[in-house]
């Protein structure tokens, strides 16, 4: 029941945002995007978040070395969803201003993602009031997260502290980029690709990450 409530609450919030945006007096002010010119006429725009301060809610089965927060959020413990992961957080533009929020959804494969280099599907939904919504799809991999960070925590029993930047995106495009699936409002005719870049500086024994994260989009007009 708790999981059903969480799903319907999130869905209801998105529906309400769309409805209120079309009611008199409820229009969201548009914040001018920070963009630059990219290759082949693409428009480059990045969306940023910081951990842990931009986190709103996160949940999974409880088997990942990550915390579930805030208190009272239900774990994804049922067999059909126990490999799932869901994260809600604030999104910033390149000027550091909060301009919206994002939802990250993942389903992890079988195996130990910190002992092997596993791949999985990740979906991002970016909600930018005044501009619309964007849906992104990528394949991510665990890479060196296990050997470099998680295993070090397990062996020492102490927080990992360092300076590690990695592109987590490895597909589905052949050039190791993710896909801009589509969007609404001013993003309705947008396509293109993107990458996720993670910069970790600390990972605590109780599963809290410190770092800066970027979704770097190359947007094109849909042909």
C-alpha positions in Angstrom: 0.0 0.0 0.0 2.9 2.4 0.8 4.5 1.8 -2.6 1.2 2.4 -4.4 0.7 5.6 -2.4 4.2 6.8 -3.3 3.7 6.1 -7.1 0.3 7.8 -7.2 1.6 10.7 -5.2 4.4 11.3 -7.7 2.1 10.8 -10.7 -0.4 13.1 -9.1 2.2 15.8 -8.6 3.2 15.7 -12.2 -0.4 15.8 -13.4 -1.2 18.7 -11.1 1.9 20.6 -12.5 0.5 20.2 -16.0 -3.0 21.2 -15.1 -2.0 24.3 -13.0 0.3 25.5 -15.8 -2.7 25.9 -18.0 -4.9 27.7 -15.4 -5.1 31.5 -15.3 -2.7 32.8 -12.6 -0.8 29.5 -12.3 1.6 29.9 -15.2 5.2 29.2 -14.1 7.7 31.9 -14.9 10.2 30.8 -17.5 13.9 31.1 -16.4 16.1 31.8 -19.4 18.2 28.7 -20.1 22.0 28.8 -20.1 23.0 27.2 -23.4 25.8 27.2 -25.9 26.3 26.1 -29.5 27.4 22.5 -30.1 28.6 20.5 -33.0 26.3 20.1 -36.1 23.9 22.8 -34.9 23.1 21.2 -31.5 22.1 23.3 -28.5 24.1 22.4 -25.5 22.5 22.7 -22.0 23.5 21.1 -18.7 21.4 20.3 -15.7 23.2 19.9 -12.3 22.5 18.5 -8.9 24.6 18.2 -5.7 24.6 15.4 -3.2 23.4 15.2 -0.6 21.9 18.7 -0.4 19.6 18.4 -3.5 18.1 15.1 -2.5 14.4 15.0 -1.9 13.7 11.3 -1.6 15.5 8.0 -2.5 14.4 4.4 -2.2 15.5 0.9 -3.3 15.4 -2.6 -1.8 17.8 -1.8 1.0 20.5 -4.0 -0.5 22.4 -1.2 -2.1 25.1 0.6 -0.2 22.9 3.8 -0.2 20.7 5.2 2.3 16.8 5.3 2.0 15.5 8.8 2.8 13.8 10.7 4.2 12.6 8.6 7.2 9.3 6.9 6.4 10.0 6.3 2.7 9.1 2.7 1.9 11.8 0.3 0.5 11.2 -1.5 -2.8 11.3 -4.9 -1.1 8.7 -6.9 -3.1 10.3 -9.5 -5.5 9.0 -7.8 -8.6 10.6 -4.5 -7.8 13.5 -5.3 -5.5 16.1 -4.4 -8.2 14.5 -1.0 -8.6 15.9 2.4 -7.6 14.1 5.7 -7.5 15.5 9.2 -6.7 13.9 12.6 -6.7 16.1 15.7 -6.5 16.4 19.4 -7.3 17.9 20.5 -10.5 20.2 23.5 -11.1 21.3 25.4 -14.2 24.9 26.4 -15.0 24.4 29.5 -12.9 23.6 27.4 -9.8 20.0 28.4 -9.7 17.3 25.8 -8.9 15.2 25.7 -12.0 13.2 22.4 -11.5 13.5 18.8 -10.3 14.4 15.5 -11.7 13.3 11.9 -11.2 15.9 9.1 -11.8 14.5 5.5 -12.2 16.7 2.4 -12.6 16.3 -1.4 -12.7 19.5 -3.2 -11.9 20.5 -6.6 -13.4 21.3 -9.8 -11.5 24.8 -10.0 -10.1 27.0 -8.0 -7.8 27.3 -4.6 -9.4 30.2 -3.7 -7.2 32.2 -6.9 -8.0 31.4 -6.9 -11.8 31.1 -4.2 -14.4 27.4 -4.5 -15.0 25.1 -2.4 -17.2 21.5 -1.3 -16.6 18.8 1.0 -18.0 18.2 4.4 -16.4 15.4 6.8 -17.2 15.5 10.5 -16.2 12.4 12.7 -16.1 13.4 16.4 -15.8 10.6 18.8 -14.8 11.5 22.4 -15.6 8.5 24.7 -14.8 7.8 27.3 -17.4 9.6 25.2 -20.1 8.2 21.7 -19.9 9.4 18.1 -19.2 12.2 16.1 -20.7 12.5 12.3 -20.8 16.0 10.8 -21.1 17.2 7.2 -21.5 20.7 5.9 -20.9 22.6 2.7 -20.1 24.9 3.1 -17.1 27.6 0.8 -15.8 29.1 0.2 -12.4 32.7 0.5 -13.6 35.2 1.3 -11.0 32.6 2.3 -8.3 33.0 -1.1 -6.6 36.8 -1.6 -6.7 37.6 2.1 -6.2 35.0 3.2 -3.6 32.6 0.6 -2.2 35.2 -2.1 -1.6 37.5 0.4 0.1 34.7 1.3 2.5 34.0 -2.4 3.3 37.6 -3.1 3.9 38.4 -0.1 6.1 35.0 0.5 7.8 35.6 4.2 7.1 34.2 6.8 4.7 35.8 7.0 1.3 37.3 10.4 0.7 38.8 11.3 -2.7 38.3 13.1 -6.0 36.9 10.9 -8.8 35.1 12.1 -11.9 33.6 9.5 -14.3 31.1 9.4 -17.2 28.6 6.8 -16.1 26.8 6.7 -19.5 27.8 3.9 -21.8 24.9 3.8 -24.2 22.6 2.9 -25.8 24.1 4.9 -28.7 27.3 3.5 -30.2 29.3 6.6 -29.1 28.5 5.8 -25.5 25.8 8.5 -25.2 22.2 8.4 -23.9 19.1 9.4 -25.9 16.8 12.3 -25.5 13.5 10.5 -25.9 11.2 13.5 -26.0 9.4 16.1 -24.0 6.5 18.6 -23.6 6.0 22.3 -24.3 9.3 23.8 -25.6 10.9 20.4 -25.5 8.1 18.8 -27.5 10.2 18.7 -30.8 13.5 18.1 -29.2 15.7 15.0 -29.8 19.5 14.4 -29.4 21.8 12.8 -26.9 23.4 13.3 -23.5 25.9 12.0 -21.0 25.9 11.9 -17.2 29.1 12.9 -15.4 29.6 12.2 -11.7 32.2 13.8 -9.5 32.5 12.1 -6.1 34.4 13.5 -3.2 33.1 11.4 -0.3 31.0 8.3 0.2 30.1 7.5 3.8 29.8 4.1 5.5 26.0 4.7 5.9 25.5 5.2 2.2 25.6 9.0 1.7 27.3 10.4 -1.3 29.0 13.8 -1.6 29.6 15.2 -5.0 28.5 17.2 -8.1 26.6 15.6 -10.9 25.8 16.8 -14.5 23.4 15.8 -17.2 25.0 17.3 -20.3 22.5 17.5 -23.2 23.1 18.0 -26.9 19.6 19.0 -28.2 18.5 19.0 -31.8 15.2 19.7 -33.5 13.2 16.6 -34.3 13.2 16.0 -38.1 
